């Protein structure tokens, strides 16, 4: 039920074209931890059910103006339009982690999931869709290598 990467890229591009010079925004990239194992254990229908549930949770968590998309596999992105301070980015990341970590009912079982999050800050990390998506995805990979199920608040610092 979420837009795909192409639609999100168009939304992000439009946002970047209309963004004021003093504005700060954040691109959050989430990757579900150990999703291959979950998919293997519960099969593709179970994995798809989990992805739909997580997508719905993300949509419900965000303001209407903050778009969310599934950009492939078990990876999601959120554009946080209004960022006044780094703690705004960390606060949303914490809310996302908590929401994703709530168990999902798959058949008769409750499945626990965690996620790792990386960020790209706009304009600090770039001014175009490709650069920002690459930075956010690189940041989530770095987070997964250090500590799955978390995010690194220092990625959101801009001072």
Backbone as a printed PyTorch tensor [residue, N CA C, xyz], in Angstrom:
tensor([[[  0.7880,  -1.2090,   0.0000],
         [  0.0000,   0.0000,   0.0000],
         [  0.8270,   1.2690,   0.0000]],

        [[  2.1330,   1.1440,  -0.1510],
         [  3.0040,   2.3340,  -0.1580],
         [  3.4960,   2.6110,  -1.5730]],

        [[  3.8380,   3.8770,  -1.8400],
         [  4.4500,   4.1810,  -3.1370],
         [  5.7850,   3.4430,  -3.3010]],

        [[  6.1290,   3.1990,  -4.5310],
         [  7.4140,   2.5730,  -4.8490],
         [  8.4940,   3.6550,  -4.9540]],

        [[  9.7210,   3.2220,  -5.1820],
         [ 10.8730,   4.1260,  -5.2290],
         [ 10.7140,   5.2230,  -6.2780]],

        [[ 10.1600,   4.9010,  -7.4300],
         [ 10.0300,   5.8870,  -8.5120],
         [  9.1190,   7.0330,  -8.0830]],

        [[  7.9940,   6.7110,  -7.4650],
         [  7.0530,   7.7340,  -7.0120],
         [  7.6940,   8.5660,  -5.9040]],

        [[  8.3520,   7.9030,  -4.9650],
         [  8.9970,   8.6190,  -3.8750],
         [ 10.0900,   9.5430,  -4.4140]],

        [[ 10.8550,   9.0730,  -5.3700],
         [ 11.9070,   9.9070,  -5.9700],
         [ 11.3230,  11.1670,  -6.5850]],

        [[ 10.1630,  11.0360,  -7.2440],
         [  9.4960,  12.2150,  -7.8100],
         [  9.0620,  13.1710,  -6.7010]],

        [[  8.4970,  12.6130,  -5.6120],
         [  8.0720,  13.4450,  -4.4810],
         [  9.2650,  14.1660,  -3.8660]],

        [[ 10.3590,  13.4390,  -3.6760],
         [ 11.5650,  14.0320,  -3.1060],
         [ 12.1140,  15.1210,  -4.0310]],

        [[ 12.1500,  14.8590,  -5.3260],
         [ 12.6240,  15.8490,  -6.2870],
         [ 11.7980,  17.1130,  -6.2560]],

        [[ 10.4750,  16.9740,  -6.1810],
         [  9.5930,  18.1420,  -6.1020],
         [  9.8450,  18.9110,  -4.8090]],

        [[ 10.0020,  18.1730,  -3.7110],
         [ 10.2960,  18.8170,  -2.4300],
         [ 11.5970,  19.6070,  -2.5180]],

        [[ 12.6210,  19.0200,  -3.1050],
         [ 13.9180,  19.6930,  -3.2110],
         [ 13.8290,  20.9560,  -4.0630]],

        [[ 13.0620,  20.9170,  -5.1300],
         [ 12.9080,  22.0950,  -5.9990],
         [ 12.2220,  23.2510,  -5.2710]],

        [[ 11.3240,  22.9170,  -4.3460],
         [ 10.5370,  23.9430,  -3.6580],
         [ 11.0660,  24.2870,  -2.2680]],

        [[ 12.1380,  23.6480,  -1.8500],
         [ 12.6630,  23.8330,  -0.5040],
         [ 13.3850,  25.1780,  -0.3820]],

        [[ 13.1230,  25.8900,   0.7170],
         [ 13.8040,  27.1690,   0.9330],
         [ 15.2420,  26.9250,   1.4060]],

        [[ 16.0920,  27.8990,   1.2180],
         [ 17.5150,  27.7700,   1.5450],
         [ 17.7610,  27.5420,   3.0370]],

        [[ 16.8950,  28.0470,   3.8900],
         [ 17.1080,  27.9060,   5.3410],
         [ 16.4710,  26.6480,   5.9210]],

        [[ 15.7900,  25.8970,   5.1030],
         [ 15.0660,  24.7120,   5.5360],
         [ 16.0260,  23.5300,   5.7490]],

        [[ 15.7600,  22.7110,   6.7550],
         [ 16.4840,  21.4570,   6.9570],
         [ 15.4520,  20.3390,   6.9780]],

        [[ 15.7430,  19.2600,   6.2850],
         [ 14.8780,  18.0870,   6.2400],
         [ 15.7520,  16.8510,   6.4110]],

        [[ 15.1040,  15.7210,   6.6740],
         [ 15.8500,  14.4790,   6.8660],
         [ 15.2220,  13.3660,   6.0360]],

        [[ 16.0790,  12.5800,   5.4270],
         [ 15.6620,  11.3850,   4.7090],
         [ 16.0770,  10.1990,   5.5730]],

        [[ 15.1010,   9.4930,   6.1120],
         [ 15.3490,   8.3130,   6.9430],
         [ 15.2660,   7.0870,   6.0430]],

        [[ 16.2250,   6.2020,   6.1640],
         [ 16.2020,   4.9470,   5.4270],
         [ 16.1840,   3.8160,   6.4620]],

        [[ 15.1610,   2.9620,   6.3780],
         [ 15.0210,   1.8430,   7.3140],
         [ 15.2060,   0.5360,   6.5720]],

        [[ 15.9380,  -0.3710,   7.2060],
         [ 16.1520,  -1.6960,   6.6620],
         [ 15.7830,  -2.6780,   7.7690]],

        [[ 14.8650,  -3.6000,   7.4760],
         [ 14.4650,  -4.5740,   8.4810],
         [ 15.6180,  -5.5430,   8.7150]],

        [[ 15.9120,  -5.7990,   9.9800],
         [ 17.0290,  -6.6730,  10.3370],
         [ 16.6350,  -8.1420,  10.1910]],

        [[ 17.5300,  -8.9300,   9.6090],
         [ 17.3630, -10.3880,   9.4750],
         [ 16.0820, -10.7640,   8.7400]],

        [[ 15.6720,  -9.9470,   7.7980],
         [ 14.4120, -10.2240,   7.1120],
         [ 14.4950, -11.4780,   6.2470]],

        [[ 15.6410, -11.7740,   5.6960],
         [ 15.7740, -12.9990,   4.8870],
         [ 15.4190, -14.2340,   5.7090]],

        [[ 15.8920, -14.2580,   6.9510],
         [ 15.5850, -15.3980,   7.8260],
         [ 14.0900, -15.4630,   8.1310]],

        [[ 13.4790, -14.3090,   8.3430],
         [ 12.0390, -14.2570,   8.6040],
         [ 11.2790, -14.7390,   7.3710]],

        [[ 11.6940, -14.2740,   6.2100],
         [ 11.0540, -14.6740,   4.9580],
         [ 11.2010, -16.1780,   4.7380]],

        [[ 12.3570, -16.7050,   5.0620],
         [ 12.6000, -18.1370,   4.8960],
         [ 11.7220, -18.9460,   5.8520]],

        [[ 11.6070, -18.4770,   7.0780],
         [ 10.8470, -19.2000,   8.0890],
         [  9.3380, -19.1700,   7.8140]],

        [[  8.8120, -18.0140,   7.3840],
         [  7.3620, -17.8540,   7.2220],
         [  6.9200, -17.8460,   5.7610]],

        [[  7.8650, -18.0060,   4.8550],
         [  7.5420, -18.0300,   3.4330],
         [  7.2440, -16.6380,   2.8960]],

        [[  7.1340, -16.5820,   1.5930],
         [  6.8760, -15.2850,   0.9500],
         [  5.5610, -14.6510,   1.4040]],

        [[  4.4740, -15.4340,   1.5310],
         [  3.2240, -14.8120,   2.0060],
         [  3.3750, -14.2060,   3.4100]],

        [[  4.0880, -14.8810,   4.2980],
         [  4.3300, -14.3330,   5.6360],
         [  5.1890, -13.0860,   5.5830]],

        [[  6.2270, -13.1190,   4.7620],
         [  7.0940, -11.9490,   4.6050],
         [  6.3420, -10.7670,   4.0190]],

        [[  5.5000, -11.0410,   3.0160],
         [  4.7030,  -9.9640,   2.4160],
         [  3.7340,  -9.3680,   3.4390]],

        [[  3.1480, -10.2290,   4.2560],
         [  2.2410,  -9.7510,   5.3020],
         [  2.9810,  -8.8120,   6.2630]],

        [[  4.1860,  -9.1830,   6.6490],
         [  4.9960,  -8.3590,   7.5560],
         [  5.3200,  -7.0180,   6.9040]],

        [[  5.7200,  -7.0410,   5.6300],
         [  6.0400,  -5.7920,   4.9320],
         [  4.8270,  -4.8650,   4.8540]],

        [[  3.6620,  -5.4200,   4.5720],
         [  2.4440,  -4.6060,   4.5170],
         [  2.1170,  -4.0330,   5.8920]],

        [[  2.2810,  -4.8290,   6.9200],
         [  2.0130,  -4.3600,   8.2760],
         [  2.9590,  -3.2200,   8.6500]],

        [[  4.2370,  -3.3790,   8.3620],
         [  5.2210,  -2.3420,   8.6750],
         [  4.9140,  -1.0740,   7.8720]],

        [[  4.5800,  -1.2230,   6.6030],
         [  4.2240,  -0.0700,   5.7770],
         [  3.0350,   0.6870,   6.3540]],

        [[  2.0160,  -0.0400,   6.7720],
         [  0.8490,   0.5940,   7.3810],
         [  1.1920,   1.3100,   8.6760]],

        [[  2.0450,   0.6950,   9.4720],
         [  2.4630,   1.3210,  10.7250],
         [  3.2140,   2.6230,  10.4630]],

        [[  4.1010,   2.6030,   9.4700],
         [  4.8590,   3.8160,   9.1470],
         [  3.9280,   4.9290,   8.6750]],

        [[  2.9810,   4.5940,   7.8080],
         [  2.0170,   5.5950,   7.3420],
         [  1.2460,   6.1900,   8.5090]],

        [[  0.8340,   5.3620,   9.4450],
         [  0.0680,   5.8200,  10.5870],
         [  0.8640,   6.6600,  11.5640]],

        [[  2.1550,   6.4990,  11.5560],
         [  3.0360,   7.1910,  12.4880],
         [  3.3670,   8.6110,  12.0470]],

        [[  3.3130,   8.8690,  10.7550],
         [  3.8180,  10.1190,  10.1880],
         [  2.7330,  11.1650,   9.9950]],

        [[  3.1850,  12.4130,   9.9170],
         [  2.2890,  13.4940,   9.5170],
         [  1.9410,  13.2720,   8.0550]],

        [[  0.8100,  13.7730,   7.6420],
         [  0.3740,  13.6080,   6.2640],
         [  1.3410,  14.1670,   5.2450]],

        [[  2.1220,  15.1660,   5.6420],
         [  3.0450,  15.8030,   4.7040],
         [  4.3690,  15.0510,   4.5560]],

        [[  4.6360,  14.0940,   5.4250],
         [  5.8960,  13.3430,   5.3780],
         [  5.6830,  12.0390,   4.6150]],

        [[  6.1460,  11.9650,   3.3570],
         [  5.9130,  10.7570,   2.5670],
         [  6.7770,   9.5800,   3.0220]],

        [[  6.2420,   8.3840,   2.8240],
         [  6.9360,   7.1360,   3.1240],
         [  6.7900,   6.2330,   1.9120]],

        [[  7.8130,   5.4240,   1.6590],
         [  7.7660,   4.4990,   0.5270],
         [  8.5730,   3.2520,   0.8500]],

        [[  8.2220,   2.1890,   0.1760],
         [  9.0490,   0.9810,   0.1980],
         [  9.8840,   1.0520,  -1.0720]],

        [[ 11.2050,   1.0390,  -0.9000],
         [ 12.0740,   1.2440,  -2.0620],
         [ 12.6970,  -0.0550,  -2.5580]],

        [[ 12.2470,  -1.1640,  -2.0330],
         [ 12.7300,  -2.4520,  -2.5020],
         [ 13.0000,  -3.3870,  -1.3490]],

        [[ 12.7650,  -4.6640,  -1.5870],
         [ 13.0440,  -5.6660,  -0.5700],
         [ 12.4070,  -5.3090,   0.7530]],

        [[ 13.2460,  -5.1730,   1.7510],
         [ 12.7740,  -4.8460,   3.1040],
         [ 13.2350,  -3.4490,   3.5130]],

        [[ 13.3730,  -2.5700,   2.5530],
         [ 13.8800,  -1.2230,   2.8090],
         [ 12.7750,  -0.1840,   2.5660]],

        [[ 12.6740,   0.7440,   3.5210],
         [ 11.6860,   1.8130,   3.4840],
         [ 12.3990,   3.1520,   3.6350]],

        [[ 11.7700,   4.2210,   3.1440],
         [ 12.2880,   5.5740,   3.3490],
         [ 11.1610,   6.4960,   3.7850]],

        [[ 11.5360,   7.4960,   4.5750],
         [ 10.6230,   8.5290,   5.0380],
         [ 11.3080,   9.8690,   4.8360]],

        [[ 10.5720,  10.8360,   4.3070],
         [ 11.0750,  12.2000,   4.2040],
         [ 10.4520,  13.0060,   5.3330]],

        [[ 11.2800,  13.4550,   6.2520],
         [ 10.8340,  14.2850,   7.3690],
         [ 11.0120,  15.7400,   6.9450]],

        [[  9.9040,  16.3980,   6.6010],
         [  9.9540,  17.7590,   6.0610],
         [ 10.4820,  18.7940,   7.0410]],

        [[  9.9690,  18.7920,   8.2430],
         [ 10.2600,  19.8580,   9.2050],
         [ 11.2720,  19.3980,  10.2420]],

        [[ 12.4980,  19.8500,  10.1340],
         [ 13.5410,  19.5380,  11.1070],
         [ 14.0920,  20.8540,  11.6420]],

        [[ 13.8690,  21.0880,  12.8980],
         [ 14.3590,  22.3260,  13.5270],
         [ 15.7050,  22.1070,  14.2190]],

        [[ 15.8960,  20.8820,  14.7370],
         [ 17.1200,  20.5570,  15.4750],
         [ 17.4030,  19.0560,  15.3130]],

        [[ 18.6350,  18.6280,  15.5320],
         [ 18.9610,  17.2050,  15.3830],
         [ 18.0820,  16.2790,  16.2300]],

        [[ 17.6430,  16.7530,  17.3800],
         [ 16.8050,  15.9010,  18.2280],
         [ 15.4680,  15.5670,  17.5590]],

        [[ 15.0060,  16.3950,  16.6020],
         [ 13.7830,  16.0740,  15.8640],
         [ 13.9710,  14.7980,  15.0470]],

        [[ 15.1390,  14.6630,  14.4410],
         [ 15.4500,  13.4820,  13.6340],
         [ 15.5290,  12.2530,  14.5440]],

        [[ 16.2270,  12.3880,  15.6520],
         [ 16.3690,  11.2700,  16.5970],
         [ 15.0200,  10.8670,  17.1860]],

        [[ 14.1690,  11.8420,  17.4780],
         [ 12.8580,  11.5470,  18.0480],
         [ 12.0190,  10.7190,  17.0680]],

        [[ 11.9960,  11.1250,  15.7990],
         [ 11.2400,  10.3480,  14.8130],
         [ 11.8600,   8.9620,  14.6370]],

        [[ 13.1760,   8.8750,  14.5840],
         [ 13.8370,   7.5710,  14.4410],
         [ 13.4700,   6.6420,  15.6010]],

        [[ 13.4450,   7.1680,  16.8110],
         [ 13.0440,   6.3590,  17.9720],
         [ 11.6090,   5.8730,  17.8360]],

        [[ 10.7250,   6.7540,  17.4120],
         [  9.3180,   6.3650,  17.2290],
         [  9.1930,   5.2730,  16.1630]],

        [[  9.9530,   5.4110,  15.0850],
         [  9.9320,   4.4000,  14.0210],
         [ 10.4290,   3.0590,  14.5640]],

        [[ 11.5590,   3.0760,  15.2760],
         [ 12.1000,   1.8290,  15.8230],
         [ 11.0960,   1.1490,  16.7490]],

        [[ 10.4640,   1.9240,  17.6020],
         [  9.4750,   1.3550,  18.5280],
         [  8.2770,   0.7720,  17.7790]],

        [[  7.8120,   1.4850,  16.7790],
         [  6.6510,   1.0150,  16.0140],
         [  6.9720,  -0.2660,  15.2550]],

        [[  8.1310,  -0.3110,  14.6350],
         [  8.5170,  -1.5060,  13.8820],
         [  8.7460,  -2.6920,  14.8150]],

        [[  9.2360,  -2.4310,  16.0260],
         [  9.5710,  -3.5340,  16.9430],
         [  8.3480,  -4.1950,  17.5870]],

        [[  7.1680,  -3.5910,  17.4320],
         [  5.9690,  -4.2750,  17.9390],
         [  5.7750,  -5.5550,  17.1370]],

        [[  5.5270,  -6.6840,  17.8160],
         [  5.3720,  -7.9550,  17.0960],
         [  4.2450,  -7.9100,  16.0600]],

        [[  4.4250,  -8.7010,  15.0080],
         [  3.4440,  -8.8260,  13.9410],
         [  2.8640, -10.2360,  14.0040]],

        [[  1.5450, -10.3410,  13.9330],
         [  0.8730, -11.6400,  13.9140],
         [  1.0030, -12.2430,  12.5280]],

        [[  1.6350, -13.4150,  12.4430],
         [  1.7340, -14.1630,  11.1950],
         [  1.1700, -15.5440,  11.4890]],

        [[ -0.0020, -15.8070,  10.9740],
         [ -0.6860, -17.0530,  11.3070],
         [ -0.9670, -17.0910,  12.7980]],

        [[ -0.5020, -18.1390,  13.4550],
         [ -0.7300, -18.2780,  14.8980],
         [  0.4380, -17.7600,  15.7290]],

        [[  1.4480, -17.1710,  15.0630],
         [  2.6440, -16.7250,  15.7750],
         [  2.7960, -15.2060,  15.7750]],

        [[  3.4270, -14.7170,  16.8410],
         [  3.8400, -13.3190,  16.9010],
         [  5.3020, -13.2560,  16.4960]],

        [[  5.5990, -12.4560,  15.5030],
         [  6.9590, -12.3610,  14.9730],
         [  7.5570, -11.0240,  15.3990]],

        [[  8.7070, -11.0820,  16.0230],
         [  9.4260,  -9.8680,  16.4320],
         [ 10.3530,  -9.4250,  15.3120]],

        [[ 10.3850,  -8.1350,  15.0960],
         [ 11.1850,  -7.5480,  14.0270],
         [ 11.9350,  -6.3510,  14.5980]],

        [[ 13.1070,  -6.1150,  14.0720],
         [ 13.8160,  -4.8830,  14.4110],
         [ 14.2470,  -4.2320,  13.1010]],

        [[ 14.6720,  -2.9980,  13.2180],
         [ 15.0750,  -2.2470,  12.0450],
         [ 16.2970,  -1.4090,  12.3760]],

        [[ 17.0870,  -1.1560,  11.3670],
         [ 18.2060,  -0.2300,  11.4820],
         [ 17.8700,   0.9800,  10.6270]],

        [[ 18.3030,   2.1590,  11.0840],
         [ 17.9720,   3.3960,  10.3810],
         [ 19.2380,   4.2000,  10.1080]],

        [[ 19.3000,   4.7570,   8.9240],
         [ 20.3510,   5.7060,   8.5560],
         [ 19.6990,   6.9580,   8.0040]],

        [[ 20.4260,   8.0560,   8.0090],
         [ 19.8660,   9.3420,   7.5980],
         [ 20.7240,  10.0180,   6.5460]],

        [[ 20.0510,  10.8600,   5.7900],
         [ 20.7150,  11.8890,   4.9920],
         [ 20.0130,  13.1830,   5.3600]],

        [[ 20.7890,  14.1920,   5.6820],
         [ 20.2000,  15.4950,   5.9970],
         [ 20.2550,  16.3860,   4.7690]],

        [[ 19.1820,  17.1100,   4.5700],
         [ 19.0710,  18.0240,   3.4510],
         [ 19.1410,  19.4380,   4.0310]],

        [[ 20.0360,  20.2880,   3.6180],
         [ 20.9140,  20.2100,   2.4610],
         [ 22.3210,  19.6750,   2.7520]],

        [[ 22.6450,  19.3600,   4.0060],
         [ 24.0150,  18.9780,   4.3590],
         [ 24.5710,  17.8680,   3.4710]],

        [[ 23.7780,  16.8430,   3.2110],
         [ 24.2840,  15.6690,   2.4980],
         [ 24.0240,  15.6700,   1.0020]],

        [[ 23.3900,  16.7080,   0.5020],
         [ 23.1650,  16.7690,  -0.9370],
         [ 21.9550,  17.5900,  -1.2900]],

        [[ 21.8320,  17.8150,  -2.6030],
         [ 20.7480,  18.6390,  -3.1260],
         [ 19.9740,  17.9250,  -4.2210]],

        [[ 20.3220,  16.6710,  -4.4970],
         [ 19.6080,  15.9440,  -5.5470],
         [ 19.1870,  14.5680,  -5.0300]],

        [[ 18.1820,  14.0180,  -5.6720],
         [ 17.5630,  12.7680,  -5.2360],
         [ 18.5850,  11.6450,  -5.1490]],

        [[ 19.3780,  11.4460,  -6.1820],
         [ 20.3050,  10.3130,  -6.2290],
         [ 21.3260,  10.3660,  -5.0890]],

        [[ 21.9110,  11.5420,  -4.8910],
         [ 22.9190,  11.6960,  -3.8300],
         [ 22.3100,  11.4360,  -2.4620]],

        [[ 21.1410,  11.9940,  -2.2080],
         [ 20.5020,  11.8350,  -0.9020],
         [ 20.0940,  10.3900,  -0.6410]],

        [[ 19.5420,   9.7270,  -1.6430],
         [ 19.1580,   8.3160,  -1.4730],
         [ 20.4020,   7.4610,  -1.2170]],

        [[ 21.4670,   7.7310,  -1.9540],
         [ 22.7070,   6.9800,  -1.7600],
         [ 23.2670,   7.2020,  -0.3570]],

        [[ 23.2810,   8.4550,   0.1020],
         [ 23.8040,   8.7650,   1.4500],
         [ 22.9770,   8.0560,   2.5230]],

        [[ 21.6520,   8.1080,   2.4080],
         [ 20.7840,   7.4830,   3.4140],
         [ 20.9810,   5.9710,   3.4270]],

        [[ 21.1040,   5.3660,   2.2480],
         [ 21.2870,   3.9150,   2.1870],
         [ 22.6720,   3.5020,   2.6830]],

        [[ 23.6660,   4.3020,   2.4010],
         [ 25.0050,   4.0310,   2.9260],
         [ 25.0060,   4.1430,   4.4510]],

        [[ 24.2810,   5.1310,   4.9740],
         [ 24.2060,   5.3250,   6.4290],
         [ 23.5100,   4.1530,   7.1090]],

        [[ 22.4570,   3.6090,   6.5000],
         [ 21.7750,   2.4690,   7.1330],
         [ 22.6700,   1.2340,   7.1090]],

        [[ 23.4460,   1.0660,   6.0690],
         [ 24.3840,  -0.0670,   6.0170],
         [ 25.4290,   0.0690,   7.1160]],

        [[ 25.9390,   1.2780,   7.3130],
         [ 26.9190,   1.5140,   8.3780],
         [ 26.3120,   1.2300,   9.7490]],

        [[ 25.0690,   1.6330,   9.9460],
         [ 24.3920,   1.3590,  11.2160],
         [ 24.2580,  -0.1370,  11.4340]],

        [[ 23.8570,  -0.8760,  10.4080],
         [ 23.6950,  -2.3320,  10.5340],
         [ 25.0250,  -3.0090,  10.8770]],

        [[ 26.1110,  -2.5030,  10.3210],
         [ 27.4220,  -3.0900,  10.5990],
         [ 27.8480,  -2.8620,  12.0440]],

        [[ 27.4340,  -1.7410,  12.6220],
         [ 27.8420,  -1.4110,  13.9960],
         [ 26.8910,  -1.9640,  15.0440]],

        [[ 25.5810,  -1.7810,  14.7990],
         [ 24.6150,  -2.1530,  15.8350],
         [ 23.2190,  -2.2420,  15.2490]],

        [[ 22.8100,  -3.4490,  14.8720],
         [ 21.4680,  -3.6300,  14.3080],
         [ 20.4010,  -3.2180,  15.3160]],

        [[ 19.2470,  -2.8340,  14.7700],
         [ 18.1230,  -2.4700,  15.6260],
         [ 18.2650,  -1.0980,  16.2390]],

        [[ 19.0140,  -0.2240,  15.5650],
         [ 19.2800,   1.0910,  16.1500],
         [ 19.4580,   2.1320,  15.0510]],

        [[ 19.8910,   3.2950,  15.4700],
         [ 20.3180,   4.3570,  14.5700],
         [ 21.4560,   5.0710,  15.2790]],

        [[ 22.1850,   5.8550,  14.5460],
         [ 23.3150,   6.5910,  15.1130],
         [ 22.9650,   8.0770,  15.1350]],

        [[ 22.6240,   8.6020,  16.3400],
         [ 22.1740,   9.9910,  16.4250],
         [ 23.1690,  10.9950,  15.8380]],

        [[ 24.4550,  10.6910,  15.9080],
         [ 25.4450,  11.6430,  15.3870],
         [ 25.3120,  11.8450,  13.8840]],

        [[ 24.6740,  10.9070,  13.1770],
         [ 24.4240,  11.0990,  11.7500],
         [ 23.4980,  12.2860,  11.5030]],

        [[ 22.7030,  12.6300,  12.5180],
         [ 21.7310,  13.7150,  12.3730],
         [ 22.2680,  15.0730,  12.8140]],

        [[ 23.5090,  15.1370,  13.2630],
         [ 24.0840,  16.4110,  13.6900],
         [ 24.4620,  17.2570,  12.4920]],

        [[ 24.2160,  18.5290,  12.5740],
         [ 24.6410,  19.4120,  11.4760],
         [ 25.4030,  20.6260,  11.9580]],

        [[ 25.5660,  20.8040,  13.2320],
         [ 26.3370,  21.9540,  13.7420],
         [ 27.8170,  21.6630,  13.7830]]])
